[in-house]
Amino acid sequence: MKGTLQLVVICCTLLALLCSSQPSFPAQEKDPNFWRDWAQKTLNNALRLQTLNQNRAKNIIMFLGDGMGIPTVTAARILKGQLSGQSGEETVLEMEKFPFVALSKTYNTDAQVADSAGTATAFLCGVKANAGTVGVSANAIRSQCNTTRGNEVTSILKWAKDAGKSVGIVTTTRINHATPSAAYAHSVDRDWYSDNEMPAEALQAGCKDIARQLFENIPNIDVMMGGGRKYMFPKNTSDVEYPTVEKHNGTRNDGRNLVQEWINKNKNSKGHYVWNRSQLLSLNPINVNYLLGLFEPSDLMYDLERNNESEPSLTEMVDVAIRILRKNPNGFFLLVEGGRIDHGHHGGLAQLALHDAVAMDRAIGRADLLTSVYDTLTVVTADHSHVFSFGGYTFRGNNIFGLAPEVSDVDHKPFTAIAYGNGPGYKLVDGERENISNVNYGDIHYQPQAAVPLSSETHGGEDVPVFAKGPLAHLMHGVHEQNYIAHVMAYTACIGINKAHCEQGSSVFDDATRSACSIVVVAALAVVQFLC
């Protein structure tokens, strides 16, 4: 009897699914001319790219989607479209409008599947490094303080600052988390957020915590926004926003109030400290030279769960940052991290991860409106991927968080289109795979099923995309080592070690070099046409 009831439930579920998920697409797509015309428009736009933008980059903006592998990009594209009432597949993300795309190899020097610290060191400092270390070369060994000295490597943020540009960091994680910390810190352990998290021997040997390095290593970072308040205040200091929540209290054992020190230092230099959305949006960027915004004790909230009253969106932070930084006639460098994409995937929380990816894409669109492609190089990439996928022969327009139109060959139970290779979504009920007909798989905290049980889903090892537009964006092409990215960005702006090509004019190439480049591009296009 029990088996019969289960069969009835499964059949009803499949019937409802099939009735609601039949292929649905615009009528014009049945006309071959629709596709031919679309392709011709795309082809004409591509042909215009033969006139390459060879200006010097006055500004550089780097968007880093933490954990944003290609499956995440594709799923975010569909989600973006579905949020606006479309089927989703034909939607175009802001990053996908960029004319040049490359692939980045993400391995660390000691790891086939990378972590965010070693990868951040690669794409910001131009040097591949060991997993778990930031701002140090591969000679440095994780957690061994005595391997730090002499192995420090500097980042493009410092190169830009040394060249007279304004610099900024915006992140949805702790501002002393792995990705942003590689821009300013030299630490053999990414988890040394404050001195409270460091071993006594490391402190005795003279190593500094990452929060302290934020304020000491590169004087006057112009804009710093993210989370991580608690690491800046003395131990047991109550948080300004959550005064009764003990876990949000200050953590520092050295008794220093790094925020107050920053305020004192910058009070006569138009420096402003803010900790909530209303304070941020009330600022007039014209009257702000330095900005420190710490909006949570730890990481910022996921975009789906964000309190719109108290916490700014990534788009709002990027908007304010650019308006402050662009006042510098020498230009700026801005690092923007959509960091909680990664956290969502680790928790097997696909909805939270993908909504954060869409939120970062909105910020990319806002940056586009505030800058010019003629003098601003914008790069969008990821540090690594995740073991996240979606499939199951779903119909056109199928809810990206919905079911596949078939059932398992073995247990005859339905499954979601999204799945993880491992993680907390692995569930057994009475020794069998969970029947998701009986659960609310549309809940934002639902964890799609995973193949291997783990408390935290892991990173993926495949290459990640690099999207680029602006001056010399065509240098982002093909498949490259991840550390190449930092060198391209520096080259376009004539900062760092590559300056021999720089001229007084706006173009960084002479006529001979430009002609040679044109020949190479034409030859490359011919090869592509032949192969395809």
Secondary structure, 3 states (H helix, E strand, C coil): CHHHHHHHHHHHHHHHHHHHCCCCCCHHHHCHHHHHHHHHHHHHHHHHHHCCCCECCCEEEEEEECCCCHHHHHHHHHHHHHHCCCCCCCCCCCHHHCCEEEEEECCECCECCCCHHHHHHHHHHCCCCCCCCECECCCCCCCCHHHCCCCECCCHHHHHHHCCCEEEEEEEEECCCHHHHCCCCCECCCCCCCHHHCCHHHHHCCCCCHHHHHHHCCCCCCEEEEECHHHHCECCCCCCCCCCCHHHCCCECCCCCHHHHHHHHHCCCCEEEECCHHHHHCCCHHHCCEEEEECCCCCCCCHHHCCCCCCCCHHHHHHHHHHHHCCCCCCEEEEEEECHHHHHHHCCCHHHHHHHHHHHHHHHHHHHHHCCCCCEEEEEECCCEECEEECCCCCCCCCCCCEEEEECCCCCCEEECEEECCECCCCEECCEECCHHHCCCCCCCCCCCECCECCCCCEECCCEEEEEECCCHHHCCCEEECCHHHHHHHHHHCCCCCCCCCCCCCECCCHHHHHHHHHHHHHHHHHHHHHC
